[in-house]
Amino acid sequence: MSTTDEQRGEPITTVLTWQVRPGHEGEFEEWTHGITRCARQFTGNEGVSWLRPEDSHRFHVVLRFADPGRLTEWLRSPERAEWHAKIGGIAREVSSERQSTTGMETWFSLPGTSVRAPARWKMVLTTFLGAFPCVLLIQWLVTPRTAAWPLPLRSLVFPVLLLPLLTYVIMPSLSRLLRLWLYPPPDGLIGSGAGKRATGTRHGQDDHEHGHDD
């Protein structure tokens, strides 16, 4: 398998952190609109969310791309470099806090934090807890009504219903509900407000709603 084939793999989510000079938050937000229009021209861009923790001068952008290769093309592009040059002295990317996750880990990522993805056995168990009720309901309510359909159409119903439910509803809710189990705080930080540092207010929604990007 070639390097290109390896790069054109599964979807990837990357979190970038920006440190903004106090008093320049408005300028930075205006800048995000421009770089959004530029980034959306790149093939493989699948969405974005902007977050800004309360009482902080840091902004976090969650980039989703179809595969690592396309993400790399955007990160190394001259267009992105040109936009970055426009905010010199206003904000800088904190490169040491860049994080990337692929595959199942994207369901469990905590944008804007340095928390690692949970253990894989926890991700598998949590995914099972989310998928089993959905499978049961689909088999009970939908499958009997599609018995006369051709096999390709019957097979299509299952992923079309299940995957959006898991990605947009079930898994985000389970990740929040089981947060203390999935992301146990280090010894000595329990009860000291470590959980508060991992939370933040949403500065923006998905790019399909607001169109922000980086």
N, CA and C atoms as a LAMMPS dump frame, in Angstrom:
ITEM: TIMESTEP
0
ITEM: NUMBER OF ATOMS
642
ITEM: BOX BOUNDS ff ff ff
-5.0000000000000000e+02 5.0000000000000000e+02
-5.0000000000000000e+02 5.0000000000000000e+02
-5.0000000000000000e+02 5.0000000000000000e+02
ITEM: ATOMS id mol type element x y z
1 1 1 N 0.845 -1.198 0
2 1 2 C 0 0 0
3 1 3 C 0.876 1.241 0
4 2 1 N 0.577 2.19 -0.845
5 2 2 C 1.388 3.39 -0.961
6 2 3 C 1.099 4.358 0.159
7 3 1 N 2.011 5.344 0.303
8 3 2 C 1.797 6.371 1.329
9 3 3 C 0.527 7.141 1.063
10 4 1 N 0.244 7.419 -0.228
11 4 2 C -0.979 8.138 -0.568
12 4 3 C -2.198 7.352 -0.159
13 5 1 N -2.186 6.031 -0.384
14 5 2 C -3.312 5.199 0.02
15 5 3 C -3.507 5.223 1.517
16 6 1 N -2.397 5.24 2.268
17 6 2 C -2.507 5.258 3.712
18 6 3 C -3.089 6.582 4.189
19 7 1 N -2.677 7.688 3.527
20 7 2 C -3.174 8.985 3.939
21 7 3 C -4.649 9.13 3.614
22 8 1 N -5.096 8.555 2.473
23 8 2 C -6.495 8.626 2.107
24 8 3 C -7.243 7.553 2.891
25 9 1 N -7.293 7.698 4.198
26 9 2 C -7.904 6.703 5.063
27 9 3 C -9.22 7.168 5.626
28 10 1 N -9.412 6.899 6.902
29 10 2 C -10.677 7.205 7.54
30 10 3 C -10.765 8.686 7.909
31 11 1 N -11.979 9.173 8.188
32 11 2 C -12.15 10.58 8.547
33 11 3 C -11.318 10.951 9.773
34 12 1 N -10.934 12.206 9.828
35 12 2 C -10.085 12.682 10.915
36 12 3 C -10.635 13.977 11.474
37 13 1 N -10.538 14.122 12.781
38 13 2 C -10.942 15.34 13.471
39 13 3 C -9.72 15.928 14.171
40 14 1 N -9.48 17.211 13.969
41 14 2 C -8.338 17.886 14.569
42 14 3 C -8.806 19.116 15.335
43 15 1 N -8.251 19.299 16.524
44 15 2 C -8.561 20.457 17.355
45 15 3 C -7.354 21.39 17.374
46 16 1 N -7.569 22.632 16.963
47 16 2 C -6.519 23.655 16.99
48 16 3 C -6.886 24.711 18.022
49 17 1 N -5.886 25.184 18.744
50 17 2 C -6.1 26.192 19.784
51 17 3 C -5.428 27.498 19.383
52 18 1 N -6.159 28.603 19.565
53 18 2 C -5.652 29.933 19.233
54 18 3 C -5.624 30.809 20.473
55 19 1 N -4.492 31.438 20.705
56 19 2 C -4.35 32.397 21.802
57 19 3 C -4.515 33.797 21.21
58 20 1 N -5.53 34.519 21.664
59 20 2 C -5.864 35.839 21.128
60 20 3 C -5.469 36.913 22.129
61 21 1 N -4.847 37.957 21.646
62 21 2 C -4.471 39.072 22.524
63 21 3 C -5.721 39.716 23.098
64 22 1 N -5.722 40.011 24.401
65 22 2 C -6.887 40.652 25.029
66 22 3 C -7.269 41.933 24.293
67 23 1 N -8.559 42.075 24.062
68 23 2 C -9.055 43.26 23.389
69 23 3 C -9.169 43.118 21.885
70 24 1 N -8.668 41.998 21.334
71 24 2 C -8.706 41.796 19.888
72 24 3 C -9.639 40.653 19.499
73 25 1 N -10.519 40.261 20.413
74 25 2 C -11.404 39.137 20.127
75 25 3 C -12.327 39.418 18.94
76 26 1 N -12.808 40.652 18.845
77 26 2 C -13.687 41 17.734
78 26 3 C -12.989 40.884 16.391
79 27 1 N -11.747 41.356 16.321
80 27 2 C -10.977 41.25 15.081
81 27 3 C -10.75 39.786 14.715
82 28 1 N -10.476 38.982 15.735
83 28 2 C -10.23 37.573 15.467
84 28 3 C -11.489 36.9 14.923
85 29 1 N -12.633 37.222 15.492
86 29 2 C -13.869 36.619 15.018
87 29 3 C -14.162 37.022 13.576
88 30 1 N -13.871 38.261 13.233
89 30 2 C -14.038 38.689 11.843
90 30 3 C -13.111 37.903 10.925
91 31 1 N -11.903 37.644 11.396
92 31 2 C -10.93 36.885 10.606
93 31 3 C -11.426 35.477 10.317
94 32 1 N -12.117 34.873 11.279
95 32 2 C -12.6 33.506 11.073
96 32 3 C -13.562 33.415 9.901
97 33 1 N -14.326 34.48 9.655
98 33 2 C -15.26 34.439 8.53
99 33 3 C -14.512 34.342 7.205
100 34 1 N -13.421 35.083 7.099
101 34 2 C -12.658 35.064 5.861
102 34 3 C -11.967 33.738 5.617
103 35 1 N -11.323 33.206 6.641
104 35 2 C -10.619 31.936 6.451
105 35 3 C -11.604 30.796 6.233
106 36 1 N -12.827 30.989 6.714
107 36 2 C -13.865 29.992 6.458
108 36 3 C -14.135 29.861 4.972
109 37 1 N -14.335 30.999 4.329
110 37 2 C -14.632 30.968 2.893
111 37 3 C -13.497 30.311 2.116
112 38 1 N -12.278 30.521 2.581
113 38 2 C -11.122 29.918 1.912
114 38 3 C -11.09 28.411 2.134
115 39 1 N -11.275 27.992 3.367
116 39 2 C -11.156 26.565 3.695
117 39 3 C -12.243 25.729 3.038
118 40 1 N -13.42 26.287 2.873
119 40 2 C -14.519 25.504 2.321
120 40 3 C -14.314 25.16 0.85
121 41 1 N -13.331 25.77 0.226
122 41 2 C -13.008 25.435 -1.161
123 41 3 C -12.174 24.159 -1.248
124 42 1 N -11.677 23.708 -0.114
125 42 2 C -10.837 22.515 -0.117
126 42 3 C -11.694 21.249 -0.068
127 43 1 N -11.388 20.332 -0.984
128 43 2 C -12.096 19.052 -1.011
129 43 3 C -11.823 18.271 0.264
130 44 1 N -12.869 17.692 0.812
131 44 2 C -12.713 16.86 1.999
132 44 3 C -13.093 17.527 3.293
133 45 1 N -13.372 18.821 3.279
134 45 2 C -13.791 19.509 4.502
135 45 3 C -15.198 19.06 4.862
136 46 1 N -15.364 18.471 6.044
137 46 2 C -16.641 17.891 6.431
138 46 3 C -17.307 18.61 7.601
139 47 1 N -16.74 19.696 8.045
140 47 2 C -17.414 20.419 9.126
141 47 3 C -16.456 21.057 10.092
142 48 1 N -17.006 21.978 10.893
143 48 2 C -16.19 22.761 11.819
144 48 3 C -17.032 23.266 12.971
145 49 1 N -16.438 23.361 14.133
146 49 2 C -17.07 24.011 15.284
147 49 3 C -16.043 24.902 15.955
148 50 1 N -16.472 26.077 16.382
149 50 2 C -15.611 26.983 17.146
150 50 3 C -16.089 27.007 18.587
151 51 1 N -15.154 26.959 19.516
152 51 2 C -15.476 26.996 20.932
153 51 3 C -14.579 28.009 21.629
154 52 1 N -15.171 28.66 22.636
155 52 2 C -14.387 29.592 23.439
156 52 3 C -14.766 29.396 24.909
157 53 1 N -13.878 28.797 25.716
158 53 2 C -14.178 28.633 27.139
159 53 3 C -14.453 29.981 27.794
160 54 1 N -15.297 29.961 28.8
161 54 2 C -15.648 31.19 29.493
162 54 3 C -14.412 31.847 30.109
163 55 1 N -14.43 33.185 30.077
164 55 2 C -13.357 33.973 30.706
165 55 3 C -11.98 33.547 30.19
166 56 1 N -11.873 33.372 28.899
167 56 2 C -10.605 32.953 28.329
168 56 3 C -10.352 33.696 27.029
169 57 1 N -9.068 33.88 26.707
170 57 2 C -8.689 34.494 25.439
171 57 3 C -8.263 33.434 24.432
172 58 1 N -8.622 32.198 24.709
173 58 2 C -8.298 31.111 23.799
174 58 3 C -9.549 30.672 23.043
175 59 1 N -9.364 30.434 21.757
176 59 2 C -10.419 29.904 20.909
177 59 3 C -9.976 28.525 20.421
178 60 1 N -10.938 27.633 20.268
179 60 2 C -10.648 26.285 19.799
180 60 3 C -11.485 26.01 18.564
181 61 1 N -10.847 25.498 17.538
182 61 2 C -11.569 25.137 16.319
183 61 3 C -11.443 23.639 16.099
184 62 1 N -12.567 23.004 15.841
185 62 2 C -12.615 21.567 15.595
186 62 3 C -12.815 21.367 14.1
187 63 1 N -11.783 20.866 13.429
188 63 2 C -11.811 20.637 11.992
189 63 3 C -12.088 19.166 11.701
190 64 1 N -12.985 18.918 10.786
191 64 2 C -13.263 17.545 10.367
192 64 3 C -13.012 17.434 8.865
193 65 1 N -12.17 16.467 8.495
194 65 2 C -11.846 16.229 7.096
195 65 3 C -12.084 14.769 6.749
196 66 1 N -12.235 14.512 5.456
197 66 2 C -12.551 13.166 4.998
198 66 3 C -11.431 12.178 5.271
199 67 1 N -10.175 12.655 5.287
200 67 2 C -9.047 11.764 5.547
201 67 3 C -7.827 12.608 5.912
202 68 1 N -6.793 12.016 6.498
203 68 2 C -5.607 12.764 6.911
204 68 3 C -4.905 13.48 5.765
205 69 1 N -4.914 12.886 4.584
206 69 2 C -4.234 13.51 3.454
207 69 3 C -4.834 14.857 3.094
208 70 1 N -6.152 14.931 3.06
209 70 2 C -6.806 16.196 2.718
210 70 3 C -6.641 17.222 3.837
211 71 1 N -6.633 16.769 5.073
212 71 2 C -6.364 17.695 6.17
213 71 3 C -4.969 18.284 6.034
214 72 1 N -3.987 17.439 5.727
215 72 2 C -2.616 17.914 5.573
216 72 3 C -2.508 18.925 4.438
217 73 1 N -3.204 18.679 3.346
218 73 2 C -3.189 19.618 2.226
219 73 3 C -3.671 20.998 2.658
220 74 1 N -4.712 21.026 3.485
221 74 2 C -5.225 22.31 3.967
222 74 3 C -4.244 22.973 4.929
223 75 1 N -3.711 22.207 5.876
224 75 2 C -2.816 22.778 6.879
225 75 3 C -1.537 23.337 6.251
226 76 1 N -1.095 22.745 5.135
227 76 2 C 0.145 23.183 4.49
228 76 3 C -0.095 24.107 3.297
229 77 1 N -1.323 24.456 3.06
230 77 2 C -1.64 25.221 1.857
231 77 3 C -1.152 26.667 1.961
232 78 1 N -0.736 27.263 0.85
233 78 2 C -0.339 28.677 0.861
234 78 3 C -1.503 29.602 1.178
235 79 1 N -2.718 29.181 0.825
236 79 2 C -3.888 30.01 1.134
237 79 3 C -4.064 30.159 2.649
238 80 1 N -3.917 29.052 3.355
239 80 2 C -4.051 29.114 4.82
240 80 3 C -2.926 29.96 5.414
241 81 1 N -1.71 29.806 4.893
242 81 2 C -0.579 30.591 5.385
243 81 3 C -0.814 32.088 5.169
244 82 1 N -1.425 32.423 4.047
245 82 2 C -1.708 33.827 3.754
246 82 3 C -2.708 34.405 4.743
247 83 1 N -3.731 33.622 5.071
248 83 2 C -4.703 34.088 6.062
249 83 3 C -4.076 34.207 7.449
250 84 1 N -3.196 33.289 7.789
251 84 2 C -2.538 33.362 9.093
252 84 3 C -1.681 34.624 9.203
253 85 1 N -1.077 35.018 8.104
254 85 2 C -0.233 36.217 8.13
255 85 3 C -1.037 37.469 8.445
256 86 1 N -2.333 37.437 8.175
257 86 2 C -3.172 38.615 8.383
258 86 3 C -3.456 38.905 9.859
259 87 1 N -3.21 37.918 10.726
260 87 2 C -3.493 38.151 12.138
261 87 3 C -2.224 38.119 12.981
262 88 1 N -1.096 38.354 12.341
263 88 2 C 0.148 38.46 13.092
264 88 3 C 0.05 39.584 14.113
265 89 1 N 0.386 39.301 15.346
266 89 2 C 0.286 40.288 16.409
267 89 3 C -1.069 40.327 17.088
268 90 1 N -2.049 39.642 16.517
269 90 2 C -3.388 39.596 17.108
270 90 3 C -3.637 38.256 17.785
271 91 1 N -3.211 37.186 17.121
272 91 2 C -3.439 35.842 17.664
273 91 3 C -2.38 34.906 17.114
274 92 1 N -2.179 33.813 17.804
275 92 2 C -1.235 32.791 17.352
276 92 3 C -1.798 31.417 17.695
277 93 1 N -1.462 30.455 16.843
278 93 2 C -1.88 29.099 17.124
279 93 3 C -0.953 28.473 18.151
280 94 1 N -1.521 27.795 19.14
281 94 2 C -0.735 27.08 20.151
282 94 3 C -0.491 25.677 19.598
283 95 1 N 0.568 25.535 18.826
284 95 2 C 0.806 24.293 18.089
285 95 3 C 1.027 23.088 19.006
286 96 1 N 1.507 23.341 20.212
287 96 2 C 1.765 22.226 21.123
288 96 3 C 0.484 21.558 21.598
289 97 1 N -0.663 22.229 21.401
290 97 2 C -1.935 21.671 21.871
291 97 3 C -2.773 21.106 20.725
292 98 1 N -2.187 20.984 19.535
293 98 2 C -2.934 20.419 18.417
294 98 3 C -3.198 18.943 18.677
295 99 1 N -4.435 18.519 18.449
296 99 2 C -4.826 17.135 18.687
297 99 3 C -5.57 16.606 17.475
298 100 1 N -5.4 15.318 17.199
299 100 2 C -6.112 14.681 16.101
300 100 3 C -6.622 13.323 16.551
301 101 1 N -7.817 12.983 16.089
302 101 2 C -8.38 11.665 16.347
303 101 3 C -8.993 11.156 15.055
304 102 1 N -9.018 9.835 14.901
305 102 2 C -9.612 9.228 13.718
306 102 3 C -10.574 8.138 14.143
307 103 1 N -11.461 7.773 13.216
308 103 2 C -12.362 6.649 13.439
309 103 3 C -13.253 6.851 14.649
310 104 1 N -13.373 5.793 15.467
311 104 2 C -14.283 5.808 16.592
312 104 3 C -13.93 6.877 17.618
313 105 1 N -12.642 7.248 17.71
314 105 2 C -12.231 8.212 18.716
315 105 3 C -12.915 9.565 18.544
316 106 1 N -13.361 9.876 17.303
317 106 2 C -13.991 11.169 17.09
318 106 3 C -15.314 11.283 17.828
319 107 1 N -15.939 10.139 18.167
320 107 2 C -17.17 10.184 18.942
321 107 3 C -16.896 10.536 20.404
322 108 1 N -15.663 10.384 20.838
323 108 2 C -15.341 10.555 22.246
324 108 3 C -14.389 11.718 22.495
325 109 1 N -14.088 12.516 21.483
326 109 2 C -13.139 13.607 21.655
327 109 3 C -13.74 14.734 22.457
328 110 1 N -12.899 15.451 23.188
329 110 2 C -13.312 16.618 23.969
330 110 3 C -12.604 17.832 23.415
331 111 1 N -13.205 18.518 22.444
332 111 2 C -12.533 19.671 21.837
333 111 3 C -12.162 20.714 22.867
334 112 1 N -10.978 21.31 22.696
335 112 2 C -10.531 22.364 23.582
336 112 3 C -9.893 21.868 24.852
337 113 1 N -9.607 20.564 24.933
338 113 2 C -8.961 20.039 26.123
339 113 3 C -7.776 19.198 25.689
340 114 1 N -6.927 18.857 26.652
341 114 2 C -5.803 17.976 26.374
342 114 3 C -6.077 16.56 26.864
343 115 1 N -7.381 16.235 27.086
344 115 2 C -7.756 14.921 27.567
345 115 3 C -7.617 13.904 26.449
346 116 1 N -6.966 12.794 26.731
347 116 2 C -6.796 11.758 25.725
348 116 3 C -8.099 10.998 25.535
349 117 1 N -8.211 10.338 24.379
350 117 2 C -9.369 9.493 24.12
351 117 3 C -9.406 8.364 25.149
352 118 1 N -10.604 7.875 25.488
353 118 2 C -10.708 6.797 26.476
354 118 3 C -10.057 5.513 25.978
355 119 1 N -9.911 4.573 26.904
356 119 2 C -9.414 3.251 26.536
357 119 3 C -10.343 2.639 25.492
358 120 1 N -9.771 1.865 24.578
359 120 2 C -10.584 1.329 23.489
360 120 3 C -11.705 0.423 23.992
361 121 1 N -11.472 -0.333 25.074
362 121 2 C -12.535 -1.201 25.558
363 121 3 C -13.705 -0.382 26.091
364 122 1 N -13.413 0.794 26.626
365 122 2 C -14.501 1.674 27.063
366 122 3 C -15.266 2.226 25.87
367 123 1 N -14.543 2.563 24.793
368 123 2 C -15.218 3.06 23.596
369 123 3 C -16.103 1.986 22.983
370 124 1 N -15.602 0.741 22.958
371 124 2 C -16.393 -0.362 22.403
372 124 3 C -17.646 -0.578 23.226
373 125 1 N -17.514 -0.603 24.556
374 125 2 C -18.662 -0.839 25.423
375 125 3 C -19.682 0.29 25.303
376 126 1 N -19.2 1.533 25.26
377 126 2 C -20.11 2.664 25.133
378 126 3 C -20.829 2.644 23.792
379 127 1 N -20.104 2.294 22.732
380 127 2 C -20.729 2.195 21.42
381 127 3 C -21.786 1.097 21.394
382 128 1 N -21.511 -0.02 22.067
383 128 2 C -22.504 -1.09 22.148
384 128 3 C -23.761 -0.611 22.864
385 129 1 N -23.571 0.126 23.968
386 129 2 C -24.721 0.636 24.711
387 129 3 C -25.557 1.593 23.863
388 130 1 N -24.894 2.331 22.969
389 130 2 C -25.635 3.237 22.112
390 130 3 C -26.261 2.546 20.919
391 131 1 N -25.567 1.547 20.363
392 131 2 C -26.049 0.908 19.135
393 131 3 C -27.142 -0.121 19.384
394 132 1 N -27.057 -0.862 20.488
395 132 2 C -28.004 -1.968 20.696
396 132 3 C -29.455 -1.508 20.732
397 133 1 N -29.805 -0.445 21.496
398 133 2 C -31.21 -0.016 21.467
399 133 3 C -31.669 0.435 20.082
400 134 1 N -30.764 1.069 19.331
401 134 2 C -31.117 1.503 17.979
402 134 3 C -31.373 0.304 17.073
403 135 1 N -30.493 -0.697 17.154
404 135 2 C -30.676 -1.905 16.351
405 135 3 C -31.986 -2.59 16.711
406 136 1 N -32.281 -2.667 17.996
407 136 2 C -33.514 -3.312 18.453
408 136 3 C -34.742 -2.595 17.896
409 137 1 N -34.743 -1.27 17.962
410 137 2 C -35.886 -0.502 17.465
411 137 3 C -36.044 -0.634 15.951
412 138 1 N -34.911 -0.607 15.235
413 138 2 C -34.989 -0.744 13.781
414 138 3 C -35.529 -2.119 13.398
415 139 1 N -35.044 -3.162 14.085
416 139 2 C -35.52 -4.515 13.785
417 139 3 C -37.003 -4.667 14.11
418 140 1 N -37.442 -3.984 15.136
419 140 2 C -38.833 -4.103 15.59
420 140 3 C -39.793 -3.269 14.739
421 141 1 N -39.417 -2.016 14.47
422 141 2 C -40.333 -1.082 13.837
423 141 3 C -40.17 -0.985 12.319
424 142 1 N -38.936 -1.138 11.835
425 142 2 C -38.677 -0.874 10.419
426 142 3 C -38.576 -2.144 9.59
427 143 1 N -37.821 -3.111 10.068
428 143 2 C -37.569 -4.313 9.27
429 143 3 C -38.841 -5.01 8.787
430 144 1 N -39.86 -5.208 9.64
431 144 2 C -41.082 -5.874 9.136
432 144 3 C -41.756 -5.12 7.994
433 145 1 N -41.605 -3.798 7.966
434 145 2 C -42.266 -2.992 6.933
435 145 3 C -41.477 -2.958 5.621
436 146 1 N -40.258 -3.471 5.653
437 146 2 C -39.443 -3.464 4.437
438 146 3 C -39.176 -4.884 3.925
439 147 1 N -39.917 -5.857 4.438
440 147 2 C -39.653 -7.256 4.088
441 147 3 C -39.81 -7.519 2.598
442 148 1 N -40.707 -6.794 1.947
443 148 2 C -40.959 -7.026 0.526
444 148 3 C -40.021 -6.231 -0.376
445 149 1 N -39.161 -5.407 0.193
446 149 2 C -38.245 -4.579 -0.609
447 149 3 C -37.123 -5.436 -1.175
448 150 1 N -36.513 -5.014 -2.271
449 150 2 C -35.312 -5.716 -2.757
450 150 3 C -34.197 -5.664 -1.719
451 151 1 N -33.343 -6.668 -1.731
452 151 2 C -32.284 -6.784 -0.731
453 151 3 C -31.398 -5.54 -0.634
454 152 1 N -30.954 -4.935 -1.756
455 152 2 C -30.109 -3.74 -1.625
456 152 3 C -30.795 -2.599 -0.871
457 153 1 N -32.098 -2.406 -1.119
458 153 2 C -32.818 -1.341 -0.417
459 153 3 C -32.997 -1.667 1.062
460 154 1 N -33.296 -2.94 1.365
461 154 2 C -33.434 -3.336 2.77
462 154 3 C -32.12 -3.136 3.513
463 155 1 N -31.026 -3.458 2.841
464 155 2 C -29.717 -3.307 3.476
465 155 3 C -29.361 -1.835 3.666
466 156 1 N -29.855 -0.981 2.792
467 156 2 C -29.535 0.441 2.873
468 156 3 C -30.231 1.122 4.046
469 157 1 N -31.416 0.65 4.4
470 157 2 C -32.193 1.288 5.467
471 157 3 C -31.432 1.295 6.784
472 158 1 N -30.783 0.185 7.091
473 158 2 C -30.127 0.042 8.397
474 158 3 C -29.053 1.104 8.625
475 159 1 N -28.027 1.222 7.755
476 159 2 C -26.999 2.239 8.008
477 159 3 C -27.522 3.664 7.877
478 160 1 N -28.489 3.893 6.979
479 160 2 C -29.023 5.248 6.803
480 160 3 C -29.686 5.736 8.086
481 161 1 N -30.346 4.859 8.808
482 161 2 C -30.99 5.241 10.066
483 161 3 C -30.024 5.212 11.24
484 162 1 N -29.184 4.182 11.285
485 162 2 C -28.352 3.971 12.468
486 162 3 C -27.204 4.971 12.585
487 163 1 N -26.454 5.176 11.504
488 163 2 C -25.24 5.992 11.598
489 163 3 C -25.514 7.45 11.977
490 164 1 N -26.491 8.134 11.368
491 164 2 C -26.773 9.507 11.825
492 164 3 C -27.222 9.567 13.275
493 165 1 N -28.025 8.605 13.701
494 165 2 C -28.457 8.592 15.097
495 165 3 C -27.279 8.461 16.045
496 166 1 N -26.368 7.552 15.733
497 166 2 C -25.206 7.373 16.59
498 166 3 C -24.311 8.607 16.593
499 167 1 N -24.054 9.156 15.42
500 167 2 C -23.081 10.242 15.296
501 167 3 C -23.581 11.549 15.889
502 168 1 N -24.84 11.891 15.65
503 168 2 C -25.34 13.21 16.024
504 168 3 C -26.176 13.23 17.296
505 169 1 N -26.682 12.084 17.736
506 169 2 C -27.591 12.079 18.897
507 169 3 C -27.082 11.17 20.01
508 170 1 N -26.963 9.888 19.71
509 170 2 C -26.713 8.9 20.758
510 170 3 C -25.321 9.038 21.373
511 171 1 N -24.26 9.003 20.541
512 171 2 C -22.908 8.998 21.084
513 171 3 C -22.524 10.299 21.795
514 172 1 N -22.867 11.47 21.272
515 172 2 C -22.572 12.69 22.051
516 172 3 C -23.261 12.693 23.409
517 173 1 N -24.507 12.203 23.452
518 173 2 C -25.235 12.163 24.727
519 173 3 C -24.598 11.172 25.698
520 174 1 N -24.228 9.995 25.191
521 174 2 C -23.588 9.004 26.05
522 174 3 C -22.227 9.487 26.538
523 175 1 N -21.485 10.175 25.682
524 175 2 C -20.177 10.687 26.091
525 175 3 C -20.313 11.663 27.244
526 176 1 N -21.358 12.503 27.199
527 176 2 C -21.585 13.44 28.314
528 176 3 C -22.063 12.7 29.553
529 177 1 N -22.98 11.748 29.378
530 177 2 C -23.535 11.021 30.511
531 177 3 C -22.474 10.206 31.244
532 178 1 N -21.566 9.591 30.483
533 178 2 C -20.542 8.719 31.062
534 178 3 C -19.194 9.421 31.165
535 179 1 N -19.206 10.726 31.195
536 179 2 C -17.973 11.497 31.111
537 179 3 C -16.978 11.146 32.216
538 180 1 N -17.437 11.04 33.455
539 180 2 C -16.52 10.765 34.564
540 180 3 C -15.904 9.378 34.459
541 181 1 N -16.633 8.447 33.837
542 181 2 C -16.098 7.1 33.651
543 181 3 C -15.153 7.052 32.461
544 182 1 N -15.523 7.743 31.389
545 182 2 C -14.679 7.743 30.196
546 182 3 C -13.403 8.554 30.397
547 183 1 N -13.524 9.669 31.137
548 183 2 C -12.39 10.576 31.336
549 183 3 C -12.167 10.811 32.829
550 184 1 N -11.744 9.804 33.571
551 184 2 C -11.529 9.996 35.006
552 184 3 C -10.439 11.017 35.254
553 185 1 N -10.653 11.984 36.169
554 185 2 C -9.614 12.977 36.455
555 185 3 C -8.411 12.337 37.114
556 186 1 N -7.216 12.865 36.874
557 186 2 C -6.014 12.331 37.517
558 186 3 C -6.134 12.384 39.028
559 187 1 N -5.405 11.506 39.717
560 187 2 C -5.398 11.502 41.171
561 187 3 C -4.979 12.863 41.688
562 188 1 N -5.731 13.343 42.662
563 188 2 C -5.404 14.634 43.246
564 188 3 C -6.192 15.772 42.64
565 189 1 N -6.824 15.514 41.478
566 189 2 C -7.615 16.569 40.868
567 189 3 C -9.1 16.347 41.062
568 190 1 N -9.48 15.208 41.61
569 190 2 C -10.882 14.932 41.839
570 190 3 C -11.433 15.958 42.821
571 191 1 N -12.497 16.624 42.394
572 191 2 C -13.12 17.611 43.248
573 191 3 C -12.418 18.947 43.259
574 192 1 N -11.354 19.102 42.465
575 192 2 C -10.595 20.349 42.496
576 192 3 C -10.942 21.265 41.346
577 193 1 N -11.979 20.876 40.587
578 193 2 C -12.393 21.73 39.485
579 193 3 C -11.8 21.33 38.165
580 194 1 N -11.178 20.12 38.08
581 194 2 C -10.596 19.689 36.815
582 194 3 C -11.647 19.564 35.74
583 195 1 N -12.856 19.127 36.173
584 195 2 C -13.917 18.992 35.191
585 195 3 C -14.309 20.316 34.599
586 196 1 N -14.264 21.384 35.42
587 196 2 C -14.651 22.692 34.935
588 196 3 C -13.722 23.154 33.847
589 197 1 N -12.422 22.824 33.941
590 197 2 C -11.467 23.283 32.946
591 197 3 C -11.696 22.626 31.596
592 198 1 N -12.41 21.501 31.612
593 198 2 C -12.638 20.8 30.352
594 198 3 C -13.926 21.22 29.683
595 199 1 N -14.634 22.224 30.23
596 199 2 C -15.884 22.658 29.657
597 199 3 C -15.718 24.027 29.08
598 200 1 N -16.611 24.38 28.204
599 200 2 C -16.542 25.698 27.59
600 200 3 C -17.838 26.027 26.906
601 201 1 N -18.038 27.274 26.541
602 201 2 C -19.22 27.693 25.825
603 201 3 C -18.931 27.655 24.342
604 202 1 N -19.918 27.26 23.589
605 202 2 C -19.747 27.157 22.151
606 202 3 C -19.721 28.543 21.549
607 203 1 N -18.644 28.826 20.832
608 203 2 C -18.534 30.099 20.122
609 203 3 C -19.184 29.999 18.757
610 204 1 N -19.332 28.773 18.246
611 204 2 C -19.953 28.589 16.936
612 204 3 C -20.477 27.193 16.819
613 205 1 N -21.305 26.957 15.841
614 205 2 C -21.866 25.656 15.604
615 205 3 C -21.204 25.053 14.383
616 206 1 N -21.785 23.974 13.893
617 206 2 C -21.221 23.311 12.722
618 206 3 C -21.211 24.258 11.541
619 207 1 N -20.266 24.061 10.642
620 207 2 C -20.136 24.984 9.523
621 207 3 C -21.364 24.989 8.637
622 208 1 N -22.204 23.964 8.746
623 208 2 C -23.418 23.971 7.964
624 208 3 C -24.417 24.963 8.541
625 209 1 N -24.172 25.402 9.808
626 209 2 C -25.054 26.372 10.417
627 209 3 C -24.505 27.771 10.326
628 210 1 N -23.185 27.928 10.567
629 210 2 C -22.588 29.261 10.586
630 210 3 C -21.467 29.441 9.574
631 211 1 N -20.89 28.33 9.102
632 211 2 C -19.856 28.449 8.086
633 211 3 C -18.497 28.84 8.588
634 212 1 N -18.224 28.702 9.898
635 212 2 C -16.89 29.033 10.405
636 212 3 C -15.925 27.913 10.13
637 213 1 N -14.71 28.283 9.904
638 213 2 C -13.697 27.258 9.64
639 213 3 C -12.343 27.836 9.953
640 214 1 N -11.327 26.977 9.853
641 214 2 C -9.941 27.411 10.024
642 214 3 C -9.087 26.738 9
